[in-house]
Amino acid sequence: MREASCIREEVVYRLARHATALRIEEEAPPQRRQQRSPAMAAELTNHIGAICELRTIRPVPVAHNS
């Protein structure tokens, strides 16, 4: 249960929350900054995801080699 909670928090952080440090200047006037999520900065997606959208994502389990 704890691992699932950690995965959920990681997904929300990467896809649904904008990070102030990742903002970029827009070229067209008026000069504003576009908010981006870490996934947008890594070019994995082109929008900040909504929580209801994230509920449809199924995380793929990763095998850990010990």
Buried (B, 14 or more C-beta within 10 A) or exposed (E): EEEEEEEBEEBBEBBBEEBEEBBEEEEEEEEEEEBBBBBBBEEEBEEBBEEEEBEEEEEEEEEEEE
